[in-house]
Amino acid sequence: MVEQQQLAGTLTLTLSQQQQQTTDQIHSLISLSHQIKPFSSKWKTIRHKLDQILSIFTSLPPEFHLSGHPMTSLSDTLQFIQQTTSSCTTLAHKCLDHSYTGKLLMQSDLDIIISKFDNYVNTLTEFVTADEFSLRASHAIVVSRPGVSASRDDIKFYVNDLLCRFKIGTIEMKKQALVTFNEVSQEDEKYVKIGMEIDGFVNVLLKFLGVKDVGVQEEALKAVAVICGFECYKSVLVGMGVVGLLVRGLESGSELGKELSARCLMKCTAGCDNVWAVSACGGVGVLLKICESGCDGDGGGGELVGLACGVLRNLVGVDEIRRFVIDEGAVELCVKLVRSKNECSQISAMEFLQVLASGNEFVKGLIVNEGGIRVLVRVVDRKSSYSSKAREKSIRALMVLCSDSAGYMNSLKNYGFMDHILYLLHNGEVSVQESALMAASWLSATSDEFKKAMGDAGYIAELVRFLDAKSFEAREIAAETLLRLLTVPRNQKRFVQTDQNVNLLLQMIDPEEGRKKILSSGYLKNIEKLAEDQVLDAKKIIRNLSSSRIRSIIRGIWHS
C-alpha cells in the first residue's frame, strides 16, 4: 500500500511538472502571437484554443491527479500539446520575419495546428469529465430500459444516457453501454433510428473502432453491423469514413473483430454500392490475402475466409476490380478453396467462381485451365464427403461455367457428372434433388447427343417419378425435361415400352387440354400411319393411347 502511494506521488509530481511546462510554453506562444500581423484571423483562433487549454488547466481540482484516471494517457496528451506548441512557435517566428515559402502553404500549416489544438481541447475536456464521472459513478442514477410501449421521448432519453456513457465512462462502462445498445437494437430498430438522429452518436461509435481495448472495439463493430443493415444509413457511415476503419479492422483486429469488419463490408457493398471506397482504402488486397490464408489446408479461419469471398463477390461487379482480382490470382485461390476442408470456405469460393464466370468466356477458360470442372464435379460425387449445400452450389456453378461450350460439356460428361446427377435425383435430400432436377433440365436442353445419353443412363424413369412430386415447380421442370428427351426417337421407344409411363401420363391429362394438344401436335396421324404399316412400336403406342380416358378424346379428334 505504501509502495502504491509512493508510486502515485511520483506520477502526480511528473504530471504536475508536465502541466506547468506546458502552461509556460503556451503563455510564451500567446505573447509572441500578439506581435504577428500576417494571417491575423488564424492567430486569433490559435490564441482562443490556447486560452481554452489554459482554462481547463486552471479549473482542475487538486484531487484530479489522485483520482482513478489513466495518468499515462494524460501524460501523452500533455507531451503532444508541448510538441504542437513548439511547432506553432516555429511558424510564429516565420510569420514575424516573413520567411515562409508561400501563403497557401503557411495557411495550410496553421489550419493543421488549429485542428490539433481543437482536438486537445476535446480530449482534455473528456479527461476532466470522465474523472468527475468516475468519482461519482458509484452514486450515479441508472436509467431503466424503456418498456415495449415506451414513447419516442423515453427511448431518446435512454439512448442519450448511453451516449453519455460512451463519451465519459470508464472503459468497462463504455463496453457495457455498447452491449446494452446492441441488445436493445436487436429487439427494436427504433433505438437505431433514434441513435442515428442524435448528434455525435455515430462519431463516437466509429471512434471506438480504433481503440486499443478489444472488447470495446468488438462491441462497437456489432453496433456498426446493425446500422449497416439499414439501407438509408450505409451512405452516412461511408461518408464518415467507416470503410477505412473496417479495412484496418480486417488487417489488425481480433479474430471476431475481423469477422465483424468483413460482415459490415459485405453489407456496405451489397448491390455494388461503395465498391470504390473499399478499393481506395486498399481493401481488395487485404481480402485476397485473407482468402489465401484459407488455402493452407488446416480448415481454420473458414468463417472469415467465407466472408472475405463474399465481399469480393460484391466488388467484382465493377469491371476494373474484376480484372484486378483476376490478375491477382483469384481464380486459382477459389479453386484451391473448393478443395479446402472448411465448408464455409468451399461454399463461398464456389459462389465467387460462379459470379466471376458469369458472362465472361475468358474467365471461364481460366477456371477450366485451373482444373475447375474436375474439382466442382468431385463435389457432386456421392463418394465425396461434401455437404448437401456444397453440392447444390457446385451444381449451380457448373451450369454457369459450362453453358454454351460443347468442349466443357464433354468434359462434364467424361468426369461422370451425368451419373452423379442421376444418383442425386434418386437418393439426394430434397434440396439437392431440386438442384439435380434443374441440372437434368439444363442437360436436356444442350444437344441430341446428351438427350440420348440421358435416356440410356436411365433418366426417363426418374423424371416420370417426379411427375407425381408434391412440388408444382418440380413437376413442371420434370415434365419439360421429359418432353425434351422424348424428341429423340430412341427415347420415345424406351418410354412406351413401359406401360406404367403411359398410364401415369393418362392419369394426369385433362381431357379437354389433351384434345387441344393432340390436335395441334400432328403426331397422332403420323403414328396412325405407322401402325397401319404394321410398325409394332406404333401399334403399341396406339393401343396405349386408345385406352382409359384418352379413348374418347382420340375418337373425337378422328371424327372432327
DRENKE-879620 format. One record per residue (C-alpha): residue in three letters; residue number from 1; x, y, z; chain. Coordinates in steps of 0.2 Angstrom, whole numbers, plus 5000, padded with zeros to 4 digits. Layout:
N
PT  mike  nukol    xx    yy    zz  vodren
PT   ALA    NUM     X     Y     Z       A
...
// end
This chain:
560
PT  mike  nukol    xx    yy    zz  vodren
PT   MET      1  5000  5000  5000       A
PT   VAL      2  5014  5012  5004       A
PT   GLU      3  5023  5007  4988       A
PT   GLN      4  5007  5011  4978       A
PT   GLN      5  5006  5028  4987       A
PT   GLN      6  5024  5032  4983       A
PT   LEU      7  5021  5027  4965       A
PT   ALA      8  5006  5038  4964       A
PT   GLY      9  5015  5053  4972       A
PT   THR     10  5029  5051  4959       A
PT   LEU     11  5017  5050  4944       A
PT   THR     12  5007  5065  4952       A
PT   LEU     13  5023  5075  4953       A
PT   THR     14  5028  5071  4935       A
PT   LEU     15  5010  5076  4928       A
PT   SER     16  5011  5092  4938       A
PT   GLN     17  5028  5096  4931       A
PT   GLN     18  5022  5092  4913       A
PT   GLN     19  5007  5103  4916       A
PT   GLN     20  5017  5118  4922       A
PT   GLN     21  5030  5116  4907       A
PT   THR     22  5015  5116  4895       A
PT   THR     23  5007  5131  4903       A
PT   ASP     24  5023  5141  4902       A
PT   GLN     25  5025  5136  4883       A
PT   ILE     26  5008  5141  4880       A
PT   HIS     27  5009  5158  4888       A
PT   SER     28  5025  5162  4879       A
PT   LEU     29  5017  5157  4862       A
PT   ILE     30  5002  5168  4866       A
PT   SER     31  5013  5183  4870       A
PT   LEU     32  5023  5180  4854       A
PT   SER     33  5007  5179  4843       A
PT   HIS     34  5001  5196  4848       A
PT   GLN     35  5016  5203  4838       A
PT   ILE     36  5011  5194  4822       A
PT   LYS     37  5002  5204  4808       A
PT   PRO     38  5000  5191  4793       A
PT   PHE     39  4986  5179  4795       A
PT   SER     40  4979  5188  4810       A
PT   SER     41  4962  5179  4809       A
PT   LYS     42  4972  5162  4810       A
PT   TRP     43  4982  5168  4825       A
PT   LYS     44  4967  5174  4834       A
PT   THR     45  4959  5157  4833       A
PT   ILE     46  4975  5149  4839       A
PT   ARG     47  4975  5161  4854       A
PT   HIS     48  4957  5156  4858       A
PT   LYS     49  4961  5137  4858       A
PT   LEU     50  4976  5140  4869       A
PT   ASP     51  4966  5150  4881       A
PT   GLN     52  4954  5136  4882       A
PT   ILE     53  4968  5124  4886       A
PT   LEU     54  4974  5135  4900       A
PT   SER     55  4956  5137  4906       A
PT   ILE     56  4955  5118  4908       A
PT   PHE     57  4972  5118  4917       A
PT   THR     58  4967  5131  4930       A
PT   SER     59  4950  5123  4933       A
PT   LEU     60  4957  5106  4938       A
PT   PRO     61  4954  5102  4956       A
PT   PRO     62  4968  5097  4967       A
PT   GLU     63  4961  5079  4969       A
PT   PHE     64  4961  5077  4950       A
PT   HIS     65  4978  5069  4949       A
PT   LEU     66  4974  5057  4964       A
PT   SER     67  4958  5050  4955       A
PT   GLY     68  4957  5034  4946       A
PT   HIS     69  4960  5042  4929       A
PT   PRO     70  4973  5034  4917       A
PT   MET     71  4988  5045  4920       A
PT   THR     72  4999  5039  4906       A
PT   SER     73  4985  5044  4893       A
PT   LEU     74  4985  5062  4901       A
PT   SER     75  5004  5062  4901       A
PT   ASP     76  5004  5058  4882       A
PT   THR     77  4992  5072  4879       A
PT   LEU     78  5002  5085  4888       A
PT   GLN     79  5018  5079  4878       A
PT   PHE     80  5008  5081  4861       A
PT   ILE     81  5002  5098  4867       A
PT   GLN     82  5020  5103  4870       A
PT   GLN     83  5026  5096  4853       A
PT   THR     84  5012  5106  4844       A
PT   THR     85  5015  5122  4854       A
PT   SER     86  5034  5120  4849       A
PT   SER     87  5029  5118  4830       A
PT   CYS     88  5017  5133  4831       A
PT   THR     89  5031  5144  4839       A
PT   THR     90  5042  5140  4824       A
PT   LEU     91  5028  5145  4812       A
PT   ALA     92  5026  5161  4823       A
PT   HIS     93  5044  5166  4820       A
PT   LYS     94  5042  5163  4801       A
PT   CYS     95  5027  5174  4801       A
PT   LEU     96  5036  5188  4811       A
PT   ASP     97  5051  5189  4799       A
PT   HIS     98  5041  5184  4783       A
PT   SER     99  5052  5169  4780       A
PT   TYR    100  5038  5157  4775       A
PT   THR    101  5039  5150  4757       A
PT   GLY    102  5021  5153  4752       A
PT   LYS    103  5005  5160  4759       A
PT   LEU    104  4995  5145  4754       A
PT   LEU    105  5007  5133  4762       A
PT   MET    106  5008  5143  4778       A
PT   GLN    107  4988  5144  4779       A
PT   SER    108  4988  5125  4777       A
PT   ASP    109  5001  5123  4791       A
PT   LEU    110  4991  5135  4803       A
PT   ASP    111  4975  5126  4799       A
PT   ILE    112  4983  5109  4804       A
PT   ILE    113  4989  5117  4820       A
PT   ILE    114  4972  5124  4824       A
PT   SER    115  4964  5107  4821       A
PT   LYS    116  4977  5099  4833       A
PT   PHE    117  4974  5112  4847       A
PT   ASP    118  4955  5109  4845       A
PT   ASN    119  4957  5090  4847       A
PT   TYR    120  4967  5093  4863       A
PT   VAL    121  4953  5104  4870       A
PT   ASN    122  4941  5090  4867       A
PT   THR    123  4952  5077  4874       A
PT   LEU    124  4956  5087  4890       A
PT   THR    125  4938  5090  4892       A
PT   GLU    126  4934  5072  4891       A
PT   PHE    127  4948  5068  4903       A
PT   VAL    128  4941  5080  4916       A
PT   THR    129  4923  5075  4913       A
PT   ALA    130  4927  5056  4914       A
PT   ASP    131  4937  5059  4930       A
PT   GLU    132  4922  5068  4938       A
PT   PHE    133  4911  5054  4931       A
PT   SER    134  4922  5041  4939       A
PT   LEU    135  4922  5049  4956       A
PT   ARG    136  4903  5049  4957       A
PT   ALA    137  4900  5033  4947       A
PT   SER    138  4895  5023  4962       A
PT   HIS    139  4881  5036  4966       A
PT   ALA    140  4875  5038  4948       A
PT   ILE    141  4857  5036  4944       A
PT   VAL    142  4855  5021  4932       A
PT   VAL    143  4842  5024  4919       A
PT   SER    144  4830  5010  4917       A
PT   ARG    145  4827  5002  4900       A
PT   PRO    146  4811  5008  4892       A
PT   GLY    147  4797  4996  4891       A
PT   VAL    148  4789  4989  4875       A
PT   SER    149  4776  5003  4874       A
PT   ALA    150  4789  5017  4878       A
PT   SER    151  4787  5033  4870       A
PT   ARG    152  4799  5041  4857       A
PT   ASP    153  4805  5053  4870       A
PT   ASP    154  4808  5040  4883       A
PT   ILE    155  4819  5030  4870       A
PT   LYS    156  4828  5046  4865       A
PT   PHE    157  4832  5050  4884       A
PT   TYR    158  4838  5032  4886       A
PT   VAL    159  4849  5032  4871       A
PT   ASN    160  4856  5049  4876       A
PT   ASP    161  4861  5042  4893       A
PT   LEU    162  4870  5028  4884       A
PT   LEU    163  4879  5041  4873       A
PT   CYS    164  4884  5050  4889       A
PT   ARG    165  4892  5033  4895       A
PT   PHE    166  4900  5031  4878       A
PT   LYS    167  4909  5048  4880       A
PT   ILE    168  4914  5049  4898       A
PT   GLY    169  4913  5032  4906       A
PT   THR    170  4927  5021  4911       A
PT   ILE    171  4932  5008  4898       A
PT   GLU    172  4921  4995  4907       A
PT   MET    173  4907  5007  4907       A
PT   LYS    174  4909  5011  4889       A
PT   LYS    175  4909  4992  4884       A
PT   GLN    176  4893  4989  4895       A
PT   ALA    177  4884  5003  4887       A
PT   LEU    178  4889  4996  4870       A
PT   VAL    179  4882  4979  4875       A
PT   THR    180  4866  4987  4881       A
PT   PHE    181  4864  4997  4865       A
PT   ASN    182  4867  4981  4854       A
PT   GLU    183  4854  4971  4865       A
PT   VAL    184  4840  4985  4863       A
PT   SER    185  4844  4987  4844       A
PT   GLN    186  4841  4969  4841       A
PT   GLU    187  4825  4970  4850       A
PT   ASP    188  4818  4986  4842       A
PT   GLU    189  4825  4995  4827       A
PT   LYS    190  4819  5012  4834       A
PT   TYR    191  4834  5013  4845       A
PT   VAL    192  4845  5013  4830       A
PT   LYS    193  4835  5026  4821       A
PT   ILE    194  4834  5037  4836       A
PT   GLY    195  4853  5035  4839       A
PT   MET    196  4856  5040  4821       A
PT   GLU    197  4847  5056  4824       A
PT   ILE    198  4857  5061  4839       A
PT   ASP    199  4872  5072  4836       A
PT   GLY    200  4889  5064  4839       A
PT   PHE    201  4881  5046  4841       A
PT   VAL    202  4889  5039  4825       A
PT   ASN    203  4905  5049  4828       A
PT   VAL    204  4908  5040  4845       A
PT   LEU    205  4904  5023  4838       A
PT   LEU    206  4917  5025  4824       A
PT   LYS    207  4930  5032  4836       A
PT   PHE    208  4928  5016  4846       A
PT   LEU    209  4933  5006  4831       A
PT   GLY    210  4951  5012  4833       A
PT   VAL    211  4953  5010  4852       A
PT   LYS    212  4965  4998  4859       A
PT   ASP    213  4953  4989  4870       A
PT   VAL    214  4947  4973  4861       A
PT   GLY    215  4931  4971  4870       A
PT   VAL    216  4925  4989  4866       A
PT   GLN    217  4931  4988  4848       A
PT   GLU    218  4921  4972  4845       A
PT   GLU    219  4905  4978  4853       A
PT   ALA    220  4906  4994  4843       A
PT   LEU    221  4908  4983  4827       A
PT   LYS    222  4892  4974  4832       A
PT   ALA    223  4883  4991  4833       A
PT   VAL    224  4890  4996  4816       A
PT   ALA    225  4885  4980  4808       A
PT   VAL    226  4867  4983  4814       A
PT   ILE    227  4867  5000  4807       A
PT   CYS    228  4874  4994  4791       A
PT   GLY    229  4859  4983  4789       A
PT   PHE    230  4848  4999  4786       A
PT   GLU    231  4850  5004  4768       A
PT   CYS    232  4847  5023  4772       A
PT   TYR    233  4862  5023  4784       A
PT   LYS    234  4875  5015  4773       A
PT   SER    235  4880  5031  4764       A
PT   VAL    236  4880  5040  4780       A
PT   LEU    237  4893  5028  4788       A
PT   VAL    238  4903  5028  4772       A
PT   GLY    239  4904  5046  4771       A
PT   MET    240  4911  5047  4789       A
PT   GLY    241  4925  5035  4784       A
PT   VAL    242  4919  5019  4791       A
PT   VAL    243  4926  5009  4776       A
PT   GLY    244  4944  5013  4780       A
PT   LEU    245  4941  5009  4798       A
PT   LEU    246  4934  4992  4793       A
PT   VAL    247  4948  4988  4782       A
PT   ARG    248  4960  4992  4796       A
PT   GLY    249  4950  4980  4807       A
PT   LEU    250  4952  4966  4794       A
PT   GLU    251  4971  4969  4795       A
PT   SER    252  4974  4971  4813       A
PT   GLY    253  4958  4966  4823       A
PT   SER    254  4955  4951  4834       A
PT   GLU    255  4948  4936  4825       A
PT   LEU    256  4930  4941  4830       A
PT   GLY    257  4934  4959  4825       A
PT   LYS    258  4940  4954  4808       A
PT   GLU    259  4924  4943  4805       A
PT   LEU    260  4913  4958  4811       A
PT   SER    261  4923  4970  4800       A
PT   ALA    262  4920  4958  4785       A
PT   ARG    263  4901  4957  4788       A
PT   CYS    264  4900  4976  4789       A
PT   LEU    265  4909  4977  4772       A
PT   MET    266  4898  4964  4765       A
PT   LYS    267  4883  4975  4770       A
PT   CYS    268  4890  4991  4764       A
PT   THR    269  4895  4984  4747       A
PT   ALA    270  4879  4975  4743       A
PT   GLY    271  4872  4980  4726       A
PT   CYS    272  4889  4987  4720       A
PT   ASP    273  4887  5002  4731       A
PT   ASN    274  4903  5009  4739       A
PT   VAL    275  4914  4997  4730       A
PT   TRP    276  4927  5011  4725       A
PT   ALA    277  4928  5016  4744       A
PT   VAL    278  4934  4998  4748       A
PT   SER    279  4946  4998  4733       A
PT   ALA    280  4953  5016  4738       A
PT   CYS    281  4957  5010  4756       A
PT   GLY    282  4967  4995  4750       A
PT   GLY    283  4953  4983  4755       A
PT   VAL    284  4954  4972  4739       A
PT   GLY    285  4972  4967  4743       A
PT   VAL    286  4968  4963  4761       A
PT   LEU    287  4953  4952  4756       A
PT   LEU    288  4963  4942  4744       A
PT   LYS    289  4976  4939  4757       A
PT   ILE    290  4963  4933  4769       A
PT   CYS    291  4957  4921  4755       A
PT   GLU    292  4975  4915  4753       A
PT   SER    293  4976  4911  4771       A
PT   GLY    294  4962  4899  4769       A
PT   CYS    295  4972  4888  4757       A
PT   ASP    296  4984  4881  4770       A
PT   GLY    297  4973  4866  4771       A
PT   ASP    298  4970  4865  4790       A
PT   GLY    299  4952  4871  4788       A
PT   GLY    300  4955  4886  4801       A
PT   GLY    301  4948  4903  4799       A
PT   GLY    302  4934  4897  4787       A
PT   GLU    303  4921  4909  4793       A
PT   LEU    304  4932  4924  4789       A
PT   VAL    305  4938  4917  4773       A
PT   GLY    306  4920  4914  4768       A
PT   LEU    307  4916  4932  4772       A
PT   ALA    308  4931  4939  4763       A
PT   CYS    309  4925  4929  4747       A
PT   GLY    310  4908  4937  4750       A
PT   VAL    311  4914  4955  4750       A
PT   LEU    312  4925  4951  4734       A
PT   ARG    313  4909  4944  4726       A
PT   ASN    314  4901  4961  4729       A
PT   LEU    315  4916  4970  4722       A
PT   VAL    316  4919  4961  4706       A
PT   GLY    317  4903  4969  4699       A
PT   VAL    318  4914  4983  4694       A
PT   ASP    319  4924  4978  4678       A
PT   GLU    320  4940  4986  4684       A
PT   ILE    321  4940  4977  4701       A
PT   ARG    322  4936  4961  4692       A
PT   ARG    323  4951  4962  4681       A
PT   PHE    324  4962  4967  4696       A
PT   VAL    325  4956  4952  4706       A
PT   ILE    326  4958  4940  4692       A
PT   ASP    327  4976  4947  4688       A
PT   GLU    328  4980  4944  4707       A
PT   GLY    329  4976  4926  4705       A
PT   ALA    330  4958  4925  4712       A
PT   VAL    331  4953  4910  4701       A
PT   GLU    332  4967  4899  4707       A
PT   LEU    333  4963  4904  4725       A
PT   CYS    334  4945  4899  4723       A
PT   VAL    335  4949  4883  4715       A
PT   LYS    336  4960  4879  4730       A
PT   LEU    337  4947  4884  4742       A
PT   VAL    338  4935  4872  4735       A
PT   ARG    339  4947  4859  4739       A
PT   SER    340  4949  4865  4757       A
PT   LYS    341  4942  4856  4772       A
PT   ASN    342  4931  4871  4778       A
PT   GLU    343  4913  4870  4772       A
PT   CYS    344  4911  4889  4773       A
PT   SER    345  4926  4892  4763       A
PT   GLN    346  4921  4879  4750       A
PT   ILE    347  4903  4886  4748       A
PT   SER    348  4909  4905  4747       A
PT   ALA    349  4923  4900  4734       A
PT   MET    350  4910  4891  4723       A
PT   GLU    351  4898  4906  4724       A
PT   PHE    352  4913  4918  4720       A
PT   LEU    353  4918  4907  4705       A
PT   GLN    354  4900  4907  4698       A
PT   VAL    355  4900  4926  4699       A
PT   LEU    356  4917  4928  4690       A
PT   ALA    357  4912  4915  4677       A
PT   SER    358  4895  4923  4673       A
PT   GLY    359  4895  4930  4655       A
PT   ASN    360  4914  4930  4654       A
PT   GLU    361  4922  4917  4642       A
PT   PHE    362  4939  4922  4646       A
PT   VAL    363  4937  4919  4665       A
PT   LYS    364  4928  4903  4661       A
PT   GLY    365  4944  4897  4652       A
PT   LEU    366  4955  4902  4667       A
PT   ILE    367  4944  4892  4678       A
PT   VAL    368  4944  4877  4667       A
PT   ASN    369  4963  4878  4665       A
PT   GLU    370  4965  4878  4684       A
PT   GLY    371  4955  4861  4684       A
PT   GLY    372  4939  4870  4690       A
PT   ILE    373  4927  4857  4681       A
PT   ARG    374  4935  4842  4688       A
PT   VAL    375  4936  4850  4706       A
PT   LEU    376  4917  4855  4705       A
PT   VAL    377  4912  4838  4699       A
PT   ARG    378  4921  4830  4713       A
PT   VAL    379  4910  4840  4725       A
PT   VAL    380  4894  4832  4717       A
PT   ASP    381  4902  4814  4718       A
PT   ARG    382  4892  4803  4730       A
PT   LYS    383  4908  4796  4736       A
PT   SER    384  4914  4813  4742       A
PT   SER    385  4911  4820  4759       A
PT   TYR    386  4905  4837  4754       A
PT   SER    387  4888  4843  4762       A
PT   SER    388  4872  4844  4753       A
PT   LYS    389  4873  4863  4752       A
PT   ALA    390  4890  4862  4744       A
PT   ARG    391  4883  4850  4731       A
PT   GLU    392  4869  4862  4727       A
PT   LYS    393  4882  4877  4725       A
PT   SER    394  4893  4866  4714       A
PT   ILE    395  4879  4861  4703       A
PT   ARG    396  4874  4879  4700       A
PT   ALA    397  4892  4884  4697       A
PT   LEU    398  4895  4871  4684       A
PT   MET    399  4879  4876  4675       A
PT   VAL    400  4886  4893  4673       A
PT   LEU    401  4903  4888  4669       A
PT   CYS    402  4899  4875  4656       A
PT   SER    403  4885  4884  4647       A
PT   ASP    404  4887  4887  4628       A
PT   SER    405  4903  4877  4626       A
PT   ALA    406  4902  4859  4618       A
PT   GLY    407  4920  4856  4625       A
PT   TYR    408  4916  4860  4643       A
PT   MET    409  4900  4850  4642       A
PT   ASN    410  4910  4835  4635       A
PT   SER    411  4922  4837  4650       A
PT   LEU    412  4907  4836  4661       A
PT   LYS    413  4901  4820  4653       A
PT   ASN    414  4919  4812  4654       A
PT   TYR    415  4920  4816  4673       A
PT   GLY    416  4904  4807  4676       A
PT   PHE    417  4893  4822  4680       A
PT   MET    418  4878  4814  4672       A
PT   ASP    419  4879  4799  4683       A
PT   HIS    420  4881  4809  4699       A
PT   ILE    421  4866  4820  4695       A
PT   LEU    422  4855  4804  4691       A
PT   TYR    423  4861  4797  4708       A
PT   LEU    424  4856  4813  4717       A
PT   LEU    425  4839  4813  4709       A
PT   HIS    426  4835  4796  4716       A
PT   ASN    427  4844  4797  4733       A
PT   GLY    428  4848  4815  4737       A
PT   GLU    429  4840  4826  4750       A
PT   VAL    430  4825  4837  4744       A
PT   SER    431  4836  4852  4742       A
PT   VAL    432  4849  4843  4732       A
PT   GLN    433  4836  4834  4722       A
PT   GLU    434  4829  4851  4716       A
PT   SER    435  4846  4856  4711       A
PT   ALA    436  4849  4840  4702       A
PT   LEU    437  4832  4841  4693       A
PT   MET    438  4837  4859  4687       A
PT   ALA    439  4854  4851  4681       A
PT   ALA    440  4844  4837  4672       A
PT   SER    441  4833  4850  4663       A
PT   TRP    442  4849  4860  4658       A
PT   LEU    443  4857  4845  4651       A
PT   SER    444  4842  4840  4641       A
PT   ALA    445  4842  4857  4633       A
PT   THR    446  4860  4856  4626       A
PT   SER    447  4860  4843  4612       A
PT   ASP    448  4853  4827  4605       A
PT   GLU    449  4868  4818  4610       A
PT   PHE    450  4865  4822  4628       A
PT   LYS    451  4847  4818  4627       A
PT   LYS    452  4852  4801  4620       A
PT   ALA    453  4865  4798  4634       A
PT   MET    454  4852  4803  4647       A
PT   GLY    455  4839  4791  4640       A
PT   ASP    456  4852  4777  4640       A
PT   ALA    457  4858  4782  4658       A
PT   GLY    458  4840  4779  4665       A
PT   TYR    459  4834  4797  4667       A
PT   ILE    460  4817  4794  4660       A
PT   ALA    461  4811  4783  4674       A
PT   GLU    462  4817  4796  4687       A
PT   LEU    463  4809  4810  4678       A
PT   VAL    464  4792  4801  4677       A
PT   ARG    465  4793  4798  4696       A
PT   PHE    466  4795  4817  4698       A
PT   LEU    467  4779  4820  4688       A
PT   ASP    468  4770  4814  4704       A
PT   ALA    469  4780  4825  4716       A
PT   LYS    470  4772  4837  4729       A
PT   SER    471  4781  4852  4722       A
PT   PHE    472  4772  4860  4707       A
PT   GLU    473  4788  4868  4701       A
PT   ALA    474  4797  4850  4702       A
PT   ARG    475  4783  4843  4692       A
PT   GLU    476  4784  4857  4679       A
PT   ILE    477  4803  4855  4677       A
PT   ALA    478  4802  4836  4676       A
PT   ALA    479  4788  4837  4663       A
PT   GLU    480  4798  4850  4652       A
PT   THR    481  4814  4839  4654       A
PT   LEU    482  4805  4823  4649       A
PT   LEU    483  4797  4832  4634       A
PT   ARG    484  4814  4837  4628       A
PT   LEU    485  4821  4819  4630       A
PT   LEU    486  4806  4812  4620       A
PT   THR    487  4810  4822  4605       A
PT   VAL    488  4823  4809  4602       A
PT   PRO    489  4816  4793  4593       A
PT   ARG    490  4826  4781  4604       A
PT   ASN    491  4819  4789  4620       A
PT   GLN    492  4801  4788  4613       A
PT   LYS    493  4803  4769  4610       A
PT   ARG    494  4811  4767  4628       A
PT   PHE    495  4797  4777  4635       A
PT   VAL    496  4782  4767  4628       A
PT   GLN    497  4790  4751  4632       A
PT   THR    498  4784  4754  4650       A
PT   ASP    499  4766  4753  4652       A
PT   GLN    500  4767  4762  4669       A
PT   ASN    501  4774  4778  4660       A
PT   VAL    502  4759  4780  4648       A
PT   ASN    503  4747  4776  4662       A
PT   LEU    504  4754  4789  4673       A
PT   LEU    505  4753  4802  4659       A
PT   LEU    506  4735  4797  4655       A
PT   GLN    507  4730  4799  4674       A
PT   MET    508  4737  4817  4673       A
PT   ILE    509  4730  4823  4657       A
PT   ASP    510  4715  4834  4657       A
PT   PRO    511  4703  4828  4643       A
PT   GLU    512  4700  4845  4635       A
PT   GLU    513  4718  4851  4637       A
PT   GLY    514  4724  4834  4630       A
PT   ARG    515  4712  4836  4615       A
PT   LYS    516  4719  4853  4611       A
PT   LYS    517  4737  4846  4612       A
PT   ILE    518  4735  4831  4601       A
PT   LEU    519  4725  4842  4588       A
PT   SER    520  4740  4854  4587       A
PT   SER    521  4754  4842  4588       A
PT   GLY    522  4751  4832  4572       A
PT   TYR    523  4759  4817  4579       A
PT   LEU    524  4744  4806  4581       A
PT   LYS    525  4741  4804  4562       A
PT   ASN    526  4759  4800  4559       A
PT   ILE    527  4758  4787  4572       A
PT   GLU    528  4742  4780  4565       A
PT   LYS    529  4750  4778  4548       A
PT   LEU    530  4765  4769  4555       A
PT   ALA    531  4753  4757  4564       A
PT   GLU    532  4744  4754  4548       A
PT   ASP    533  4761  4750  4540       A
PT   GLN    534  4762  4736  4554       A
PT   VAL    535  4776  4745  4564       A
PT   LEU    536  4775  4736  4581       A
PT   ASP    537  4780  4751  4592       A
PT   ALA    538  4767  4762  4583       A
PT   LYS    539  4754  4749  4586       A
PT   LYS    540  4759  4748  4604       A
PT   ILE    541  4758  4767  4606       A
PT   ILE    542  4740  4767  4598       A
PT   ARG    543  4735  4753  4609       A
PT   ASN    544  4741  4763  4625       A
PT   LEU    545  4734  4779  4619       A
PT   SER    546  4717  4772  4615       A
PT   SER    547  4714  4765  4632       A
PT   SER    548  4706  4773  4648       A
PT   ARG    549  4701  4792  4647       A
PT   ILE    550  4711  4796  4631       A
PT   ARG    551  4700  4785  4620       A
PT   SER    552  4685  4797  4619       A
PT   ILE    553  4697  4811  4615       A
PT   ILE    554  4705  4801  4601       A
PT   ARG    555  4688  4797  4594       A
PT   GLY    556  4683  4815  4594       A
PT   ILE    557  4699  4820  4585       A
PT   TRP    558  4697  4807  4571       A
PT   HIS    559  4679  4812  4569       A
PT   SER    560  4681  4830  4568       A
// end
